């Protein structure tokens, strides 16, 4: 089964996570099928906290991938923001 989950990177006391699509049997930080974005919990200043390719996440979920609880929690504001942008575009057109 394919899962969309976080894969840890970064240094000690300085976490950085990649959002990846991987086989659920693989260990957390091992090989993956596709990198879908990243999450930087320690983002400061102009750095972005979460960057994901929403289209690729939709592709994987439509093909049966399960999204982990943490990734689902991180994506909920991003989905709301994307819907608001789409609504603004249709209202302007």
N, CA, C and O atoms as CSV, one atom per row, in Angstrom:
chain,resi,resn,atom,element,x,y,z
A,1,UNK,N,N,0.835,-1.172,0.000
A,1,UNK,CA,C,0.000,0.000,0.000
A,1,UNK,C,C,0.889,1.249,0.000
A,1,UNK,O,O,1.911,1.293,0.686
A,2,UNK,N,N,0.497,2.241,-0.762
A,2,UNK,CA,C,1.240,3.491,-0.828
A,2,UNK,C,C,0.706,4.442,0.239
A,2,UNK,O,O,-0.504,4.580,0.419
A,3,UNK,N,N,1.637,5.099,0.946
A,3,UNK,CA,C,1.266,6.081,1.963
A,3,UNK,C,C,1.946,7.402,1.650
A,3,UNK,O,O,3.062,7.441,1.132
A,4,UNK,N,N,1.251,8.478,1.974
A,4,UNK,CA,C,1.843,9.806,1.890
A,4,UNK,C,C,2.171,10.198,3.317
A,4,UNK,O,O,1.279,10.351,4.151
A,5,UNK,N,N,3.467,10.362,3.595
A,5,UNK,CA,C,3.900,10.629,4.966
A,5,UNK,C,C,5.140,11.503,4.982
A,5,UNK,O,O,5.674,11.867,3.934
A,6,UNK,N,N,5.594,11.836,6.189
A,6,UNK,CA,C,6.771,12.665,6.364
A,6,UNK,C,C,8.019,11.798,6.468
A,6,UNK,O,O,7.991,10.722,7.064
A,7,UNK,N,N,9.103,12.272,5.888
A,7,UNK,CA,C,10.397,11.623,5.987
A,7,UNK,C,C,11.362,12.640,6.585
A,7,UNK,O,O,11.525,13.732,6.039
A,8,UNK,N,N,12.001,12.296,7.697
A,8,UNK,CA,C,12.830,13.253,8.427
A,8,UNK,C,C,14.181,13.474,7.748
A,8,UNK,O,O,14.811,12.543,7.245
A,9,UNK,N,N,14.594,14.718,7.753
A,9,UNK,CA,C,15.918,15.122,7.289
A,9,UNK,C,C,16.375,16.227,8.229
A,9,UNK,O,O,15.724,16.477,9.243
A,10,UNK,N,N,17.457,16.877,7.918
A,10,UNK,CA,C,17.922,17.971,8.753
A,10,UNK,C,C,18.856,17.494,9.845
A,10,UNK,O,O,19.078,16.296,10.021
A,11,UNK,N,N,19.397,18.452,10.571
A,11,UNK,CA,C,20.386,18.164,11.598
A,11,UNK,C,C,19.722,17.913,12.951
A,11,UNK,O,O,18.509,18.051,13.105
A,12,UNK,N,N,20.540,17.547,13.912
A,12,UNK,CA,C,20.075,17.353,15.272
A,12,UNK,C,C,19.521,18.679,15.805
A,12,UNK,O,O,20.142,19.729,15.637
A,13,UNK,N,N,18.372,18.624,16.437
A,13,UNK,CA,C,17.682,19.799,16.987
A,13,UNK,C,C,17.232,20.795,15.917
A,13,UNK,O,O,16.811,21.905,16.244
A,14,UNK,N,N,17.316,20.410,14.653
A,14,UNK,CA,C,16.891,21.287,13.552
A,14,UNK,C,C,16.135,20.429,12.524
A,14,UNK,O,O,16.661,20.146,11.448
A,15,UNK,N,N,14.899,20.015,12.857
A,15,UNK,CA,C,14.175,19.092,11.977
A,15,UNK,C,C,13.740,19.733,10.657
A,15,UNK,O,O,13.481,20.933,10.577
A,16,UNK,N,N,13.671,18.898,9.642
A,16,UNK,CA,C,13.180,19.268,8.322
A,16,UNK,C,C,12.566,17.995,7.759
A,16,UNK,O,O,13.173,16.927,7.849
A,17,UNK,N,N,11.385,18.088,7.186
A,17,UNK,CA,C,10.687,16.898,6.717
A,17,UNK,C,C,10.334,17.027,5.245
A,17,UNK,O,O,9.936,18.094,4.778
A,18,UNK,N,N,10.486,15.919,4.519
A,18,UNK,CA,C,10.011,15.841,3.146
A,18,UNK,C,C,8.667,15.131,3.178
A,18,UNK,O,O,8.494,14.153,3.906
A,19,UNK,N,N,7.718,15.618,2.392
A,19,UNK,CA,C,6.436,14.930,2.222
A,19,UNK,C,C,6.636,13.994,1.043
A,19,UNK,O,O,6.902,14.442,-0.072
A,20,UNK,N,N,6.507,12.686,1.287
A,20,UNK,CA,C,6.818,11.702,0.256
A,20,UNK,C,C,5.691,10.692,0.093
A,20,UNK,O,O,4.907,10.454,1.012
A,21,UNK,N,N,5.630,10.109,-1.086
A,21,UNK,CA,C,4.774,8.960,-1.355
A,21,UNK,C,C,5.688,7.749,-1.326
A,21,UNK,O,O,6.668,7.689,-2.069
A,22,UNK,N,N,5.373,6.781,-0.471
A,22,UNK,CA,C,6.246,5.616,-0.308
A,22,UNK,C,C,5.424,4.377,0.004
A,22,UNK,O,O,4.253,4.466,0.375
A,23,UNK,N,N,6.049,3.234,-0.151
A,23,UNK,CA,C,5.427,1.977,0.240
A,23,UNK,C,C,5.360,1.934,1.765
A,23,UNK,O,O,6.334,2.276,2.434
A,24,UNK,N,N,4.243,1.527,2.310
A,24,UNK,CA,C,4.060,1.550,3.762
A,24,UNK,C,C,5.014,0.609,4.489
A,24,UNK,O,O,5.232,0.768,5.690
A,25,UNK,N,N,5.587,-0.367,3.790
A,25,UNK,CA,C,6.502,-1.321,4.433
A,25,UNK,C,C,7.925,-0.773,4.570
A,25,UNK,O,O,8.739,-1.334,5.304
A,26,UNK,N,N,8.224,0.320,3.866
A,26,UNK,CA,C,9.564,0.914,3.944
A,26,UNK,C,C,9.753,1.660,5.260
A,26,UNK,O,O,8.792,2.214,5.794
A,27,UNK,N,N,10.970,1.685,5.790
A,27,UNK,CA,C,11.246,2.499,6.978
A,27,UNK,C,C,11.028,3.986,6.685
A,27,UNK,O,O,10.969,4.395,5.526
A,28,UNK,N,N,10.912,4.772,7.724
A,28,UNK,CA,C,10.560,6.195,7.610
A,28,UNK,C,C,11.445,6.979,6.648
A,28,UNK,O,O,10.935,7.718,5.806
A,29,UNK,N,N,12.759,6.828,6.762
A,29,UNK,CA,C,13.675,7.663,5.993
A,29,UNK,C,C,14.311,6.950,4.802
A,29,UNK,O,O,15.314,7.422,4.267
A,30,UNK,N,N,13.750,5.835,4.385
A,30,UNK,CA,C,14.371,5.082,3.292
A,30,UNK,C,C,13.810,5.541,1.941
A,30,UNK,O,O,13.286,6.649,1.823
A,31,UNK,N,N,13.925,4.692,0.944
A,31,UNK,CA,C,13.533,5.065,-0.409
A,31,UNK,C,C,12.048,5.414,-0.491
A,31,UNK,O,O,11.238,4.982,0.329
A,32,UNK,N,N,11.725,6.201,-1.498
A,32,UNK,CA,C,10.355,6.655,-1.691
A,32,UNK,C,C,10.038,6.643,-3.183
A,32,UNK,O,O,10.939,6.567,-4.018
A,33,UNK,N,N,8.761,6.717,-3.506
A,33,UNK,CA,C,8.344,6.725,-4.903
A,33,UNK,C,C,8.433,8.123,-5.503
A,33,UNK,O,O,8.873,8.295,-6.640
A,34,UNK,N,N,8.009,9.126,-4.721
A,34,UNK,CA,C,8.035,10.498,-5.220
A,34,UNK,C,C,8.064,11.478,-4.055
A,34,UNK,O,O,7.403,11.260,-3.039
A,35,UNK,N,N,8.817,12.540,-4.200
A,35,UNK,CA,C,8.845,13.617,-3.206
A,35,UNK,C,C,7.783,14.638,-3.612
A,35,UNK,O,O,7.809,15.160,-4.726
A,36,UNK,N,N,6.856,14.917,-2.705
A,36,UNK,CA,C,5.718,15.770,-3.024
A,36,UNK,C,C,5.830,17.180,-2.456
A,36,UNK,O,O,5.029,18.050,-2.798
A,37,UNK,N,N,6.799,17.407,-1.607
A,37,UNK,CA,C,6.974,18.729,-1.022
A,37,UNK,C,C,7.810,18.637,0.231
A,37,UNK,O,O,8.506,17.648,0.458
A,38,UNK,N,N,7.738,19.689,1.055
A,38,UNK,CA,C,8.487,19.670,2.308
A,38,UNK,C,C,7.753,20.443,3.390
A,38,UNK,O,O,6.870,21.254,3.113
A,39,UNK,N,N,8.142,20.169,4.641
A,39,UNK,CA,C,7.608,20.844,5.820
A,39,UNK,C,C,8.782,21.245,6.686
A,39,UNK,O,O,9.592,20.407,7.081
A,40,UNK,N,N,8.871,22.549,6.983
A,40,UNK,CA,C,9.953,23.076,7.804
A,40,UNK,C,C,9.348,23.681,9.071
A,40,UNK,O,O,8.934,24.840,9.059
A,41,UNK,N,N,9.291,22.912,10.167
A,41,UNK,CA,C,8.644,23.415,11.383
A,41,UNK,C,C,9.385,24.576,12.034
A,41,UNK,O,O,8.793,25.298,12.836
A,42,UNK,N,N,10.652,24.777,11.717
A,42,UNK,CA,C,11.456,25.848,12.318
A,42,UNK,C,C,11.635,27.036,11.371
A,42,UNK,O,O,12.601,27.787,11.505
A,43,UNK,N,N,10.721,27.215,10.422
A,43,UNK,CA,C,10.833,28.294,9.443
A,43,UNK,C,C,10.781,29.654,10.138
A,43,UNK,O,O,9.963,29.887,11.029
A,44,UNK,N,N,11.676,30.546,9.706
A,44,UNK,CA,C,11.744,31.889,10.271
A,44,UNK,C,C,11.822,32.901,9.129
A,44,UNK,O,O,12.324,32.588,8.050
A,45,UNK,N,N,11.334,34.086,9.364
A,45,UNK,CA,C,11.457,35.151,8.367
A,45,UNK,C,C,10.703,34.830,7.093
A,45,UNK,O,O,9.512,34.521,7.129
A,46,UNK,N,N,11.392,34.902,5.970
A,46,UNK,CA,C,10.777,34.699,4.664
A,46,UNK,C,C,10.659,33.244,4.250
A,46,UNK,O,O,10.134,32.954,3.175
A,47,UNK,N,N,11.130,32.330,5.068
A,47,UNK,CA,C,11.059,30.908,4.722
A,47,UNK,C,C,9.616,30.427,4.791
A,47,UNK,O,O,8.823,30.902,5.605
A,48,UNK,N,N,9.294,29.478,3.922
A,48,UNK,CA,C,7.950,28.904,3.926
A,48,UNK,C,C,7.924,27.687,4.824
A,48,UNK,O,O,8.864,26.893,4.847
A,49,UNK,N,N,6.836,27.550,5.565
A,49,UNK,CA,C,6.718,26.445,6.508
A,49,UNK,C,C,6.318,25.147,5.801
A,49,UNK,O,O,6.814,24.072,6.137
A,50,UNK,N,N,5.420,25.256,4.823
A,50,UNK,CA,C,4.930,24.074,4.118
A,50,UNK,C,C,4.819,24.372,2.632
A,50,UNK,O,O,4.198,25.356,2.232
A,51,UNK,N,N,5.426,23.515,1.814
A,51,UNK,CA,C,5.323,23.615,0.360
A,51,UNK,C,C,4.991,22.229,-0.157
A,51,UNK,O,O,5.744,21.282,0.068
A,52,UNK,N,N,3.859,22.104,-0.854
A,52,UNK,CA,C,3.463,20.807,-1.407
A,52,UNK,C,C,2.937,20.996,-2.821
A,52,UNK,O,O,2.462,22.069,-3.192
A,53,UNK,N,N,3.034,19.923,-3.601
A,53,UNK,CA,C,2.464,19.891,-4.942
A,53,UNK,C,C,1.078,19.269,-4.811
A,53,UNK,O,O,0.929,18.047,-4.809
A,54,UNK,N,N,0.066,20.130,-4.702
A,54,UNK,CA,C,-1.302,19.685,-4.442
A,54,UNK,C,C,-1.819,18.744,-5.527
A,54,UNK,O,O,-2.542,17.792,-5.234
A,55,UNK,N,N,-1.450,19.008,-6.773
A,55,UNK,CA,C,-1.914,18.170,-7.883
A,55,UNK,C,C,-1.389,16.740,-7.745
A,55,UNK,O,O,-2.124,15.785,-7.997
A,56,UNK,N,N,-0.131,16.589,-7.350
A,56,UNK,CA,C,0.440,15.247,-7.202
A,56,UNK,C,C,-0.148,14.515,-5.998
A,56,UNK,O,O,-0.308,13.295,-6.031
A,57,UNK,N,N,-0.467,15.245,-4.948
A,57,UNK,CA,C,-1.116,14.607,-3.797
A,57,UNK,C,C,-2.497,14.108,-4.196
A,57,UNK,O,O,-2.895,13.010,-3.806
A,58,UNK,N,N,-3.228,14.898,-4.966
A,58,UNK,CA,C,-4.536,14.461,-5.471
A,58,UNK,C,C,-4.384,13.219,-6.347
A,58,UNK,O,O,-5.182,12.287,-6.251
A,59,UNK,N,N,-3.360,13.207,-7.201
A,59,UNK,CA,C,-3.116,12.058,-8.063
A,59,UNK,C,C,-2.914,10.785,-7.235
A,59,UNK,O,O,-3.532,9.756,-7.508
A,60,UNK,N,N,-2.050,10.862,-6.229
A,60,UNK,CA,C,-1.761,9.682,-5.419
A,60,UNK,C,C,-2.979,9.232,-4.620
A,60,UNK,O,O,-3.227,8.031,-4.508
A,61,UNK,N,N,-3.738,10.161,-4.069
A,61,UNK,CA,C,-4.920,9.765,-3.287
A,61,UNK,C,C,-5.998,9.167,-4.179
A,61,UNK,O,O,-6.709,8.255,-3.759
A,62,UNK,N,N,-6.128,9.667,-5.406
A,62,UNK,CA,C,-7.099,9.089,-6.335
A,62,UNK,C,C,-6.696,7.682,-6.764
A,62,UNK,O,O,-7.546,6.881,-7.152
A,63,UNK,N,N,-5.407,7.383,-6.693
A,63,UNK,CA,C,-4.922,6.051,-7.051
A,63,UNK,C,C,-4.750,5.152,-5.836
A,63,UNK,O,O,-4.074,4.126,-5.921
A,64,UNK,N,N,-5.349,5.518,-4.707
A,64,UNK,CA,C,-5.392,4.620,-3.560
A,64,UNK,C,C,-4.400,4.874,-2.448
A,64,UNK,O,O,-4.342,4.094,-1.497
A,65,UNK,N,N,-3.625,5.927,-2.531
A,65,UNK,CA,C,-2.643,6.201,-1.465
A,65,UNK,C,C,-3.365,6.694,-0.210
A,65,UNK,O,O,-4.344,7.436,-0.292
A,66,UNK,N,N,-2.868,6.271,0.940
A,66,UNK,CA,C,-3.409,6.700,2.223
A,66,UNK,C,C,-2.547,7.835,2.761
A,66,UNK,O,O,-1.319,7.758,2.722
A,67,UNK,N,N,-3.184,8.879,3.259
A,67,UNK,CA,C,-2.459,10.026,3.810
A,67,UNK,C,C,-2.338,9.823,5.313
A,67,UNK,O,O,-3.322,9.499,5.978
A,68,UNK,N,N,-1.127,10.011,5.855
A,68,UNK,CA,C,-0.918,9.847,7.292
A,68,UNK,C,C,-1.655,10.955,8.050
A,68,UNK,O,O,-1.992,11.991,7.477
A,69,UNK,N,N,-1.898,10.727,9.336
A,69,UNK,CA,C,-2.635,11.691,10.157
A,69,UNK,C,C,-1.935,13.042,10.200
A,69,UNK,O,O,-2.591,14.075,10.068
A,70,UNK,N,N,-0.630,13.057,10.380
A,70,UNK,CA,C,0.117,14.309,10.491
A,70,UNK,C,C,0.083,15.078,9.177
A,70,UNK,O,O,-0.098,16.296,9.183
A,71,UNK,N,N,0.253,14.395,8.060
A,71,UNK,CA,C,0.216,15.072,6.765
A,71,UNK,C,C,-1.189,15.615,6.506
A,71,UNK,O,O,-1.341,16.716,5.976
A,72,UNK,N,N,-2.201,14.859,6.873
A,72,UNK,CA,C,-3.592,15.320,6.721
A,72,UNK,C,C,-3.808,16.610,7.519
A,72,UNK,O,O,-4.444,17.548,7.036
A,73,UNK,N,N,-3.276,16.647,8.740
A,73,UNK,CA,C,-3.377,17.824,9.598
A,73,UNK,C,C,-2.651,19.020,8.977
A,73,UNK,O,O,-3.151,20.144,9.030
A,74,UNK,N,N,-1.475,18.784,8.390
A,74,UNK,CA,C,-0.706,19.860,7.776
A,74,UNK,C,C,-1.363,20.372,6.497
A,74,UNK,O,O,-1.266,21.558,6.182
A,75,UNK,N,N,-2.026,19.492,5.766
A,75,UNK,CA,C,-2.617,19.871,4.488
A,75,UNK,C,C,-3.961,20.572,4.624
A,75,UNK,O,O,-4.381,21.247,3.683
A,76,UNK,N,N,-4.642,20.446,5.733
A,76,UNK,CA,C,-5.983,21.020,5.857
A,76,UNK,C,C,-5.994,22.533,5.639
A,76,UNK,O,O,-6.865,23.003,4.908
A,77,UNK,N,N,-5.084,23.337,6.222
A,77,UNK,CA,C,-5.090,24.770,5.900
A,77,UNK,C,C,-4.682,25.049,4.452
A,77,UNK,O,O,-5.180,25.996,3.844
A,78,UNK,N,N,-3.793,24.245,3.901
A,78,UNK,CA,C,-3.347,24.441,2.521
A,78,UNK,C,C,-4.508,24.197,1.552
A,78,UNK,O,O,-4.638,24.908,0.556
A,79,UNK,N,N,-5.344,23.209,1.834
A,79,UNK,CA,C,-6.499,22.941,0.982
A,79,UNK,C,C,-7.491,24.091,1.047
A,79,UNK,O,O,-8.034,24.500,0.020
A,80,UNK,N,N,-7.731,24.615,2.241
A,80,UNK,CA,C,-8.655,25.738,2.392
A,80,UNK,C,C,-8.144,26.964,1.642
A,80,UNK,O,O,-8.925,27.688,1.024
A,81,UNK,N,N,-6.841,27.197,1.696
A,81,UNK,CA,C,-6.238,28.328,0.991
A,81,UNK,C,C,-6.365,28.159,-0.518
A,81,UNK,O,O,-6.653,29.123,-1.228
A,82,UNK,N,N,-6.153,26.945,-1.013
A,82,UNK,CA,C,-6.256,26.676,-2.447
A,82,UNK,C,C,-7.697,26.876,-2.925
A,82,UNK,O,O,-7.919,27.404,-4.014
A,83,UNK,N,N,-8.671,26.459,-2.119
A,83,UNK,CA,C,-10.075,26.653,-2.484
A,83,UNK,C,C,-10.416,28.135,-2.529
A,83,UNK,O,O,-11.137,28.576,-3.423
A,84,UNK,N,N,-9.907,28.908,-1.576
A,84,UNK,CA,C,-10.172,30.345,-1.550
A,84,UNK,C,C,-9.577,31.028,-2.775
A,84,UNK,O,O,-10.204,31.920,-3.345
A,85,UNK,N,N,-8.381,30.627,-3.187
A,85,UNK,CA,C,-7.745,31.194,-4.369
A,85,UNK,C,C,-8.549,30.854,-5.623
A,85,UNK,O,O,-8.742,31.706,-6.491
A,86,UNK,N,N,-9.018,29.610,-5.716
A,86,UNK,CA,C,-9.812,29.200,-6.879
A,86,UNK,C,C,-11.127,29.980,-6.920
A,86,UNK,O,O,-11.579,30.383,-7.992
A,87,UNK,N,N,-11.727,30.187,-5.772
A,87,UNK,CA,C,-12.977,30.939,-5.711
A,87,UNK,C,C,-12.754,32.385,-6.135
A,87,UNK,O,O,-13.583,32.955,-6.843
A,88,UNK,N,N,-11.640,32.986,-5.709
A,88,UNK,CA,C,-11.313,34.358,-6.080
A,88,UNK,C,C,-11.070,34.473,-7.586
A,88,UNK,O,O,-11.463,35.465,-8.199
A,89,UNK,N,N,-10.430,33.471,-8.184
A,89,UNK,CA,C,-10.170,33.484,-9.614
A,89,UNK,C,C,-11.463,33.411,-10.414
A,89,UNK,O,O,-11.622,34.118,-11.409
A,90,UNK,N,N,-12.391,32.555,-9.981
A,90,UNK,CA,C,-13.664,32.429,-10.707
A,90,UNK,C,C,-14.514,33.693,-10.536
A,90,UNK,O,O,-15.240,34.075,-11.454
A,91,UNK,N,N,-14.430,34.337,-9.379
A,91,UNK,CA,C,-15.179,35.573,-9.162
A,91,UNK,C,C,-14.613,36.713,-9.998
A,91,UNK,O,O,-15.364,37.576,-10.454
A,92,UNK,N,N,-13.300,36.728,-10.205
A,92,UNK,CA,C,-12.665,37.786,-10.983
A,92,UNK,C,C,-12.891,37.589,-12.478
A,92,UNK,O,O,-12.876,38.561,-13.234
A,93,UNK,N,N,-13.095,36.372,-12.908
A,93,UNK,CA,C,-13.256,36.089,-14.352
A,93,UNK,C,C,-14.653,36.298,-14.847
A,93,UNK,O,O,-14.925,36.099,-16.030
